[in-house]
Amino acid sequence: MSAFKILVDLIGYSIARAALPVLSFGWIYVEPFSATPQPLQWPWYRRDANGRVELRQVVAGWIGFGICILGLLVTALAIHTAFR
């Protein structure tokens, strides 16, 4: 397993697990890390009994990694414009 894959899986998953429920007001959440795969309606998500969306770990990892990269870019841009 490559270091990039581990980075996406662990850091991206952790960020998505914390950020997605907050950003979606509780309508989207991520399956637990040790969850056994269950059949999903689509390859990356399913709906629970309450109508909320549960994302698969892999997709959540990539979304969280994207959030992390976006945050780093915003921080770098803020630092760059502050020290002009």
Stockholm file with secondary structure:
# STOCKHOLM 1.0

chainA/1-84         MSAFKILVDLIGYSIARAALPVLSFGWIYVEPFSATPQPLQWPWYRRDANGRVELRQVVAGWIGFGICILGLLVTALAIHTAFR
#=GR chainA/1-84 SS CCHHHHHIIIIIHHHHHHHHHHHTTTSEEECCTTCCCCCCSSSSEEECTTSCEEECHHHHHHHHHHHHHHHHHHHHHHHHHHTC
#=GC SS_cons        CCHHHHHIIIIIHHHHHHHHHHHTTTSEEECCTTCCCCCCSSSSEEECTTSCEEECHHHHHHHHHHHHHHHHHHHHHHHHHHTC
//
